[in-house]
Amino acid sequence: MDELQVDIIGPGAMGLHCALALPARCQVTLRHPDYREGTTEISDDTGRRRQVRTRPLNDPSRIAAALVTTKAGRVASAVQTVLPALDAEAEILLLHNGLGPQDQAADCMSPGQRLYVGITTEGALREGPGVIRHTGRGSTLAGPWRTPVTPGPLIEALCQSSLQAHWEPDPSQVRFAVWRKLIINCAINPLTALHNLPNGGLLTDTYRPAWVALTQLACQVARAEGIRIDVPEMLEQVETVMRATARNYSSMQQDVQHGRETEAPQILGELIRRGRQHSIDMQPLEELVSRVVNSGH
Ligand SMILES: NC(=O)c1ccc[n+]([C@@H]2O[C@H](COP(=O)([O-])OP(=O)(O)OC[C@H]3O[C@@H](n4cnc5c(N)ncnc54)[C@H](OP(=O)(O)O)[C@@H]3O)[C@@H](O)[C@H]2O)c1
């Protein structure tokens, strides 16, 4: 098997988890605006360790394959920054939650470059510099965003990695998966953040009406966007996720608790924007997002 250089843009919980998961034949470089050129060791609580390179985000060294693992709000600017370094046939996989940055990234890439979108239910948490905790085993799907493409060496490496990613060749199925995750995030994350609850805390009668209404609203936007979401099936799916992750705290809940910037404006803001375009009353979600944003300060 050939060696593959993989740049990871966004060396946080998910970025380091992916770096540790890639097969040994991958040479991993972590890119961050504050990094200097060097090497470092990364590790997790399961005993995995790896030596990786570090480089500034705007380092001119060529990028053939990259994973973008920043939060949603940073994806477009990070991709813009690395554009001059991208090979003519570079592969880029975006792994953030939410909707919006996929199109922004696709708009600035050249026709020969391949943009993939990944959806993962793996879980990881940052424990300290270069150290993460693997908090949940899940599944990972990756596929093209706008038009079908032939998967390249990056996808081959991901499928061989401990993420055991699955290649989905149909862009409409990838879009469907992004929307499903978005609806689940919309139903669970802001409420857990606002009420400081683990995901399973929403299963009581007190919170059920709120997450049911949020799911229905998000499904209404999805359907207006031409995504064939089945509302009762989606409600069932949201409840299944709450039960399966009952003790886990959503990333939004954790961001609020730690006083960090949340992804609420990016993940839910795009849903609000699209809902408004279809003349759907998005006020309940708008109010919720602003309460989440304000509760963090
Ligand atoms: N963690 C999970 O379990 C999980 C699961 C599924 C999906 N996701 C999604 O994956 C995305 C990343 O989540 P995460 O938990 O890994 O977040 P995270 O731990 O905050 O990691 C984001 C990383 O990106 C870095 N960054 C910020 N701006 C950057 C830039 N311009 N260029 C390069 N790096 C930059 C951050 O650095 P600083 O810390 O210095 O800002 C941080 O290292 C989110 O959209 C999240 O919803 C996460």
The ligand as an SDF file (V2000), in Angstrom:
LIG
                    3D

 48 52  0  0  0  0  0  0  0  0999 V2000
  -16.1770   15.7940   18.8390 N   0  0  0  0  0  0  0  0  0  0  0  0
  -17.1390   14.9840   18.4420 C   0  0  0  0  0  0  0  0  0  0  0  0
  -17.4580   13.9800   19.1000 O   0  0  0  0  0  0  0  0  0  0  0  0
  -17.8650   15.2450   17.1400 C   0  0  0  0  0  0  0  0  0  0  0  0
  -18.7060   14.2330   16.6230 C   0  0  0  0  0  0  0  0  0  0  0  0
  -19.3610   14.4560   15.4070 C   0  0  0  0  0  0  0  0  0  0  0  0
  -19.1920   15.6590   14.7470 C   0  0  0  0  0  0  0  0  0  0  0  0
  -18.3980   16.6240   15.3040 N   0  0  0  0  0  0  0  0  0  0  0  0
  -18.2670   17.8810   14.5820 C   0  0  0  0  0  0  0  0  0  0  0  0
  -16.9250   18.0350   14.1890 O   0  0  0  0  0  0  0  0  0  0  0  0
  -16.5720   19.4240   14.1940 C   0  0  0  0  0  0  0  0  0  0  0  0
  -15.3430   19.6160   15.1020 C   0  0  0  0  0  0  0  0  0  0  0  0
  -15.7510   19.2960   16.4240 O   0  0  0  0  0  0  0  0  0  0  0  0
  -14.7030   19.0930   17.5840 P   0  0  0  0  0  0  0  0  0  0  0  0
  -15.4480   18.5250   18.7350 O   0  0  0  0  0  0  0  0  0  0  0  0
  -13.4920   18.3720   17.0960 O   0  0  0  0  0  0  0  0  0  0  0  0
  -14.3210   20.6140   17.9090 O   0  0  0  0  0  0  0  0  0  0  0  0
  -12.9940   21.1470   18.5950 P   0  0  0  0  0  0  0  0  0  0  0  0
  -12.4710   20.1530   19.5670 O   0  0  0  0  0  0  0  0  0  0  0  0
  -13.2980   22.5370   19.0560 O   0  0  0  0  0  0  0  0  0  0  0  0
  -11.9520   21.2100   17.3840 O   0  0  0  0  0  0  0  0  0  0  0  0
  -11.9100   22.2090   16.4190 C   0  0  0  0  0  0  0  0  0  0  0  0
  -10.4610   22.4910   16.1280 C   0  0  0  0  0  0  0  0  0  0  0  0
  -10.3540   23.4010   15.0350 O   0  0  0  0  0  0  0  0  0  0  0  0
   -9.3460   24.3610   15.3730 C   0  0  0  0  0  0  0  0  0  0  0  0
   -9.4930   25.5390   14.5350 N   0  0  0  0  0  0  0  0  0  0  0  0
  -10.2500   26.6450   14.7250 C   0  0  0  0  0  0  0  0  0  0  0  0
  -10.1090   27.4860   13.6740 N   0  0  0  0  0  0  0  0  0  0  0  0
   -9.2430   26.8900   12.8280 C   0  0  0  0  0  0  0  0  0  0  0  0
   -8.7010   27.2400   11.5630 C   0  0  0  0  0  0  0  0  0  0  0  0
   -9.0120   28.3940   10.9490 N   0  0  0  0  0  0  0  0  0  0  0  0
   -7.8430   26.4050   10.9800 N   0  0  0  0  0  0  0  0  0  0  0  0
   -7.4880   25.2320   11.5590 C   0  0  0  0  0  0  0  0  0  0  0  0
   -7.9650   24.8510   12.7520 N   0  0  0  0  0  0  0  0  0  0  0  0
   -8.8340   25.6560   13.3600 C   0  0  0  0  0  0  0  0  0  0  0  0
   -9.5950   24.5990   16.8370 C   0  0  0  0  0  0  0  0  0  0  0  0
   -8.5160   25.2870   17.4240 O   0  0  0  0  0  0  0  0  0  0  0  0
   -8.7540   26.2430   18.7120 P   0  0  0  0  0  0  0  0  0  0  0  0
   -9.1570   25.3220   19.8040 O   0  0  0  0  0  0  0  0  0  0  0  0
   -7.4450   26.9070   18.8880 O   0  0  0  0  0  0  0  0  0  0  0  0
   -9.8720   27.1630   18.3120 O   0  0  0  0  0  0  0  0  0  0  0  0
   -9.7220   23.1520   17.2990 C   0  0  0  0  0  0  0  0  0  0  0  0
   -8.4480   22.5680   17.4280 O   0  0  0  0  0  0  0  0  0  0  0  0
  -17.8170   20.1650   14.6870 C   0  0  0  0  0  0  0  0  0  0  0  0
  -18.5910   20.6230   13.6050 O   0  0  0  0  0  0  0  0  0  0  0  0
  -18.5800   19.0970   15.4420 C   0  0  0  0  0  0  0  0  0  0  0  0
  -19.9770   19.3670   15.4930 O   0  0  0  0  0  0  0  0  0  0  0  0
  -17.7170   16.4490   16.4690 C   0  0  0  0  0  0  0  0  0  0  0  0
  1  2  1  0
  2  3  2  0
  2  4  1  0
  4  5  1  0
  4 48  2  0
  5  6  2  0
  6  7  1  0
  7  8  2  0
  8  9  1  0
  8 48  1  0
  9 10  1  0
  9 46  1  0
 10 11  1  0
 11 12  1  0
 11 44  1  0
 12 13  1  0
 13 14  1  0
 14 15  2  0
 14 16  1  0
 14 17  1  0
 17 18  1  0
 18 19  2  0
 18 20  1  0
 18 21  1  0
 21 22  1  0
 22 23  1  0
 23 24  1  0
 23 42  1  0
 24 25  1  0
 25 26  1  0
 25 36  1  0
 26 27  1  0
 26 35  1  0
 27 28  2  0
 28 29  1  0
 29 30  1  0
 29 35  2  0
 30 31  1  0
 30 32  2  0
 32 33  1  0
 33 34  2  0
 34 35  1  0
 36 37  1  0
 36 42  1  0
 37 38  1  0
 38 39  2  0
 38 40  1  0
 38 41  1  0
 42 43  1  0
 44 45  1  0
 44 46  1  0
 46 47  1  0
M  CHG  2   8   1  16  -1
M  END
$$$$
